[in-house]
Amino acid sequence: MTTYPVRQGITTFEEFLEIAPDGQKADLLDGVIYMASPDNTDAADLNLWLAILLYTFVDSNDLGKIYTSRVAYRLGPSRVRNQILALFPRN
């Protein structure tokens, strides 16, 4: 049986950046790291279609920027979302 190290306490944003491997989909929610399963071709196709659709609309209306790479967005000291597709609205 495989055993995994158990971490006690709340994981911070800085610790999350050190622990979560680059390229691995992971979220930090209330200090707990959640790792996602790998992407598949259906999800990749859907993501590309949605990114093109959103980029076309957002760009033509000068609404902000669309990002399509996995970026860790810090929402608080122990809360991070790792989105594949994100919109940053223009201020």
Beta strands, then each sheet from edge to edge (+ up, - down):
strand 1: 26-29
strand 2: 32-35
strand 3: 64-67
strand 4: 71-76
strand 5: 79-83
strand 6: 86-89
sheet 1: 1+ 2-
sheet 2: 3+ 6-
sheet 3: 4+ 5-
end
